[in-house]
């Protein structure tokens, strides 16, 4: 089954972006730093560990059209 991005958040400076991805009945996170995917298929605890204090600054953003 194809994956779909169903939500996204980023830091105010735009350096970090977290996408919420749904695939079949499962859901996971993709963490970006700039143009690089840092972690794919991450759980929320992994996202929190990667971002540290920055996790608390994430703000929702529009999902880009044409996203997977």
DSSP file (Angstrom, degrees, kcal/mol; ACC not computed):
  #  RESIDUE AA STRUCTURE BP1 BP2  ACC     N-H-->O    O-->H-N    N-H-->O    O-->H-N    TCO  KAPPA ALPHA  PHI   PSI    X-CA   Y-CA   Z-CA
    1    1 A X              0   0    0      0, 0.0     2,-0.1     0, 0.0     0, 0.0   0.000 360.0 360.0 360.0 142.0    0.0    0.0    0.0
    2    2 A X        -     0   0    0      1,-0.1    22,-0.6    21,-0.1     2,-0.2  -0.395 360.0-118.8 -75.0 147.6    1.3    3.5   -0.9
    3    3 A X  E     -A   23   0A   0     20,-0.2     2,-0.4    -2,-0.1    20,-0.2  -0.559  25.2-162.5 -84.0 151.8    2.3    5.9    1.8
    4    4 A X  E     -A   22   0A   0     18,-2.7    18,-3.2    -2,-0.2     2,-0.7  -0.998  19.9-130.4-133.2 137.6    0.6    9.3    2.3
    5    5 A X  E     +A   21   0A   0     -2,-0.4    16,-0.2    16,-0.2     3,-0.1  -0.804  29.7 173.4 -85.0 118.2    1.8   12.3    4.2
    6    6 A X  E     +     0   0A   0     14,-2.7     2,-0.3    -2,-0.7    15,-0.2   0.479  61.0   3.3-107.8  -4.5   -1.1   13.3    6.4
    7    7 A X  E     -A   20   0A   0     13,-1.1    13,-3.0    55,-0.1     2,-0.3  -0.968  57.7-162.0-170.4 161.0    0.5   16.1    8.4
    8    8 A X  E     -A   19   0A   0     53,-0.5    53,-2.3    -2,-0.3     2,-0.3  -0.994   3.5-174.7-153.4 149.5    3.6   18.1    8.8
    9    9 A X  E     -AB  18  60A   0      9,-2.5     9,-3.1    -2,-0.3     2,-0.3  -0.961   8.1-179.8-138.4 154.9    5.3   20.3   11.4
   10   10 A X  E     -AB  17  59A   0     49,-2.3    49,-2.4    -2,-0.3     7,-0.2  -0.981  30.8-100.8-150.8 164.0    8.5   22.4   11.3
   11   11 A X    >   -     0   0    0      5,-2.0     3,-1.6    -2,-0.3    47,-0.1  -0.452  41.0-108.0 -79.7 159.8   10.6   24.7   13.5
   12   12 A X  T 3  S+     0   0    0      1,-0.3    -1,-0.1    45,-0.3    46,-0.0   0.841 121.1  52.5 -58.2 -35.1   10.3   28.4   13.0
   13   13 A X  T 3  S-     0   0    0      1,-0.1    -1,-0.3     3,-0.0    -2,-0.0   0.578 107.5-128.6 -79.9  -7.6   13.7   28.6   11.4
   14   14 A X  S <  S+     0   0    0     -3,-1.6    20,-0.3     2,-0.2    -2,-0.1   0.453  77.1 115.7  78.8   0.4   12.7   25.8    8.9
   15   15 A X  S    S+     0   0    0     18,-0.1    19,-2.6     1,-0.1     2,-0.4   0.841  72.6  47.5 -72.9 -31.8   15.7   23.7    9.6
   16   16 A X  E     + C   0  33A   0     17,-0.2    -5,-2.0    38,-0.1     2,-0.4  -0.913  63.8 175.3-112.7 137.3   13.7   20.8   11.0
   17   17 A X  E     -AC  10  32A   0     15,-1.9    15,-3.4    -2,-0.4     2,-0.5  -0.998  10.4-164.6-138.2 137.2   10.6   19.3    9.5
   18   18 A X  E     -AC   9  31A   0     -9,-3.1    -9,-2.5    -2,-0.4     2,-0.4  -0.989   7.3-161.8-124.0 124.3    8.6   16.3   10.7
   19   19 A X  E     -AC   8  30A   0     11,-2.7    11,-2.1    -2,-0.5     2,-0.6  -0.860  14.0-139.2-105.5 141.0    6.1   14.6    8.4
   20   20 A X  E     -AC   7  29A   0    -13,-3.0   -14,-2.7    -2,-0.4   -13,-1.1  -0.889  27.2-165.5 -96.6 119.5    3.4   12.3    9.7
   21   21 A X  E     -AC   5  28A   0      7,-3.3     7,-2.5    -2,-0.6     2,-0.5  -0.901  10.4-161.1-115.6 134.1    3.2    9.4    7.2
   22   22 A X  E     +AC   4  27A   0    -18,-3.2   -18,-2.7    -2,-0.4     2,-0.4  -0.941  11.8 173.8-113.4 133.9    0.4    6.9    6.9
   23   23 A X  E >   -AC   3  26A   0      3,-2.5     3,-2.1    -2,-0.5     2,-0.3  -0.930  64.3 -46.6-140.7 113.8    0.9    3.6    5.2
   24   24 A X  T 3  S-     0   0    0    -22,-0.6   -22,-0.0    -2,-0.4     0, 0.0  -0.476 122.7 -24.7  61.8-125.9   -1.9    1.0    5.2
   25   25 A X  T 3  S+     0   0    0     -2,-0.3    -1,-0.3    -3,-0.1     2,-0.2   0.495 123.6  89.2 -94.6  -5.4   -3.1    0.8    8.9
   26   26 A X  E <   -C   23   0A   0     -3,-2.1    -3,-2.5     2,-0.0     2,-0.3  -0.531  55.6-162.1 -94.7 160.3    0.3    2.1   10.3
   27   27 A X  E     +C   22   0A   0     -5,-0.2     2,-0.3    -2,-0.2    -5,-0.2  -0.997  17.9 155.9-140.1 140.3    1.5    5.6   11.0
   28   28 A X  E     -C   21   0A   0     -7,-2.5    -7,-3.3    -2,-0.3     2,-0.3  -0.883  33.0-104.4-152.8-179.6    5.1    6.8   11.5
   29   29 A X  E     -CD  20  42A   0     13,-2.2    13,-2.8    -2,-0.3     2,-0.5  -0.886  11.5-155.8-121.2 146.4    7.3    9.9   11.2
   30   30 A X  E     -C   19   0A   0    -11,-2.1   -11,-2.7    -2,-0.3     2,-0.5  -0.990  16.7-153.5-118.2 125.3    9.9   11.1    8.8
   31   31 A X  E     -CD  18  39A   0      8,-2.9     7,-2.7    -2,-0.5     8,-1.4  -0.880  11.0-170.2-106.0 125.0   12.4   13.6   10.2
   32   32 A X  E     -CD  17  37A   0    -15,-3.4   -15,-1.9    -2,-0.5     2,-0.5  -0.882  14.9-168.0-111.5 143.0   14.1   16.1    7.9
   33   33 A X  E >  S-CD  16  36A   0      3,-2.7     3,-1.8    -2,-0.4     2,-0.3  -0.938  74.9 -47.7-125.3 107.5   17.0   18.5    8.6
   34   34 A X  T 3  S-     0   0    0    -19,-2.6   -17,-0.0    -2,-0.5   -20,-0.0  -0.556 123.6 -23.2  64.8-125.7   17.2   20.9    5.7
   35   35 A X  T 3  S+     0   0    0     -2,-0.3     2,-0.5    -3,-0.1    -1,-0.2   0.243 120.3  95.4 -99.0  11.5   17.0   18.7    2.6
   36   36 A X  E <  S-D   33   0A   0     -3,-1.8    -3,-2.7     0, 0.0     2,-0.7  -0.890  71.6-133.6-110.8 130.2   18.3   15.6    4.3
   37   37 A X  E     -D   32   0A   0     -2,-0.5    -5,-0.3    -5,-0.2     3,-0.2  -0.718  22.9-177.8 -77.4 117.1   16.1   12.8    5.7
   38   38 A X  E     +     0   0A   0     -7,-2.7     2,-0.3    -2,-0.7    -1,-0.2   0.845  68.9   3.5 -85.0 -38.1   17.6   12.1    9.1
   39   39 A X  E     -D   31   0A   0     -8,-1.4    -8,-2.9     3,-0.0     2,-0.4  -0.972  63.0-163.1-152.3 134.5   15.3    9.3   10.1
   40   40 A X  E    S+     0   0A   0     -2,-0.3   -10,-0.2   -10,-0.2   -11,-0.0  -0.912  76.3  17.9-117.7 146.6   12.5    7.5    8.3
   41   41 A X  E    S+     0   0A   0     -2,-0.4     2,-0.2   -12,-0.4    -1,-0.2   0.859  87.5 166.1  63.1  38.1    9.8    5.3    9.9
   42   42 A X  E     -D   29   0A   0    -13,-2.8   -13,-2.2    -3,-0.3    -1,-0.2  -0.542  33.3-132.0 -84.4 147.6   10.5    6.8   13.3
   43   43 A X     >  -     0   0    0     -2,-0.2     4,-1.9   -15,-0.2     3,-0.4  -0.477  35.1-100.1 -85.1 168.7    8.3    6.5   16.3
   44   44 A X  H  > S+     0   0    0      1,-0.2     4,-2.5     2,-0.2     5,-0.2   0.859 122.5  56.1 -62.6 -35.9    7.4    9.6   18.4
   45   45 A X  H  > S+     0   0    0      1,-0.2     4,-2.1     2,-0.2    -1,-0.2   0.870 107.2  49.9 -65.6 -34.5   10.0    8.8   21.0
   46   46 A X  H  > S+     0   0    0     -3,-0.4     4,-2.5     2,-0.2    -1,-0.2   0.907 109.6  50.9 -67.8 -41.2   12.7    8.7   18.3
   47   47 A X  H  X S+     0   0    0     -4,-1.9     4,-2.5     1,-0.2     5,-0.3   0.932 111.2  48.3 -60.5 -46.0   11.5   12.1   17.0
   48   48 A X  H  X S+     0   0    0     -4,-2.5     4,-2.1     1,-0.2     7,-0.2   0.894 111.9  49.6 -62.2 -40.5   11.7   13.6   20.5
   49   49 A X  H  < S+     0   0    0     -4,-2.1    -1,-0.2     2,-0.2    -2,-0.2   0.908 112.5  47.0 -66.1 -41.9   15.2   12.2   21.0
   50   50 A X  H  < S+     0   0    0     -4,-2.5    -2,-0.2     1,-0.2    -1,-0.2   0.929 120.4  37.0 -65.1 -45.8   16.5   13.6   17.7
   51   51 A X  H >< S-     0   0    0     -4,-2.5     3,-1.8     1,-0.2    -2,-0.2   0.727  83.8-179.6 -83.9 -22.1   15.0   17.0   18.2
   52   52 A X  G >< S-     0   0    0     -4,-2.1     3,-1.6     1,-0.3     4,-0.3  -0.331  72.9  -5.4  58.1-135.1   15.6   17.4   21.9
   53   53 A X  G >  S+     0   0    0      1,-0.3     3,-1.1     2,-0.2    -1,-0.3   0.745 128.6  70.8 -62.9 -23.9   14.3   20.8   23.2
   54   54 A X  G X  S+     0   0    0     -3,-1.8     3,-2.0     1,-0.2     4,-0.3   0.759  80.3  76.5 -64.6 -24.3   13.5   21.8   19.6
   55   55 A X  G X  S+     0   0    0     -3,-1.6     3,-1.4     1,-0.3    -1,-0.2   0.873  88.4  57.9 -53.6 -39.0   10.7   19.3   19.6
   56   56 A X  G <  S+     0   0    0     -3,-1.1    -1,-0.3    -4,-0.3    -2,-0.2   0.601 100.1  58.5 -70.2 -10.9    8.6   21.7   21.7
   57   57 A X  G <  S+     0   0    0     -3,-2.0   -45,-0.3    -4,-0.2    -1,-0.3   0.431  74.6 125.5 -99.2   0.3    8.9   24.4   19.1
   58   58 A X    <   -     0   0    0     -3,-1.4     2,-0.4    -4,-0.3   -47,-0.2  -0.343  39.7-168.0 -63.1 137.6    7.3   22.5   16.2
   59   59 A X  E     -B   10   0A   0    -49,-2.4   -49,-2.3    -2,-0.0    -2,-0.1  -0.968  27.1-102.7-125.7 142.7    4.4   24.2   14.5
   60   60 A X  E     -B    9   0A   0     -2,-0.4     2,-0.3   -51,-0.2   -51,-0.3  -0.314  40.7-172.9 -62.1 146.0    1.9   22.7   12.0
   61   61 A X        -     0   0    0    -53,-2.3   -53,-0.5     3,-0.0     2,-0.1  -0.921  31.7 -87.3-134.6 162.4    2.5   23.6    8.3
   62   62 A X        -     0   0    0     -2,-0.3     2,-0.4     1,-0.1   -55,-0.1  -0.399  45.5-112.4 -66.0 143.9    0.5   22.9    5.2
   63   63 A X        -     0   0    0    -57,-0.1     2,-0.1    -2,-0.1    -1,-0.1  -0.666  36.0-114.2 -78.3 131.5    1.3   19.7    3.4
   64   64 A X    >   -     0   0    0     -2,-0.4     3,-1.4     1,-0.1     2,-0.1  -0.427  31.0-112.0 -68.3 137.1    3.0   20.3    0.1
   65   65 A X  T 3  S+     0   0    0      1,-0.2    -1,-0.1    -2,-0.1     3,-0.1  -0.410 102.6  32.0 -67.8 146.5    1.0   19.4   -2.9
   66   66 A X  T 3  S+     0   0    0      1,-0.3    -1,-0.2    -2,-0.1    -2,-0.1   0.476  84.7 147.5  84.5   2.5    2.4   16.4   -4.8
   67   67 A X    <         0   0    0     -3,-1.4    -1,-0.3     1,-0.1   -62,-0.1  -0.346 360.0 360.0 -68.8 154.9    3.8   14.9   -1.6
   68   68 A X              0   0    0    -64,-0.1    -1,-0.1    -3,-0.1    -3,-0.1   0.498 360.0 360.0 -54.8 360.0    3.8   11.1   -1.5
